[in-house]
């Protein structure tokens, strides 16, 4: 199952997160005000105002679509947001009642991450 998530300056961050979560219910997408280096945990600059639009935080003011597919790696998705919109995006996986950053497993596909989150949340 693929999800085509329209990304443009007028979209609210919360609506992008909701669309992503509908396809991958055991994953969470968080936005950061600056791109994040691969393999480095994201602990600062989390965008907490998810009712704001993407354009209010994006350093690259461009429009486009990112097609999210189950076979896409976490690193690939995060890189797409960085390259196309200058945004830091990190994917978190559900583990019981906690959300774990996927830094160590960024090479896993979204599908693998989601299945792992489902298994850990039973």
Secondary structure, DSSP 8 states (H G I E B T S, - for coil): -EEEEEE-TTSBHHHHHHHHHHH-TTEEEEEESS---TTS---S-B---TTSBGGGT-SS---EEEEEETTSBHHHHHHHHHHHH--EEEEEEEETTEEEE-GGGTTSBHHHHHHHHHHHT-
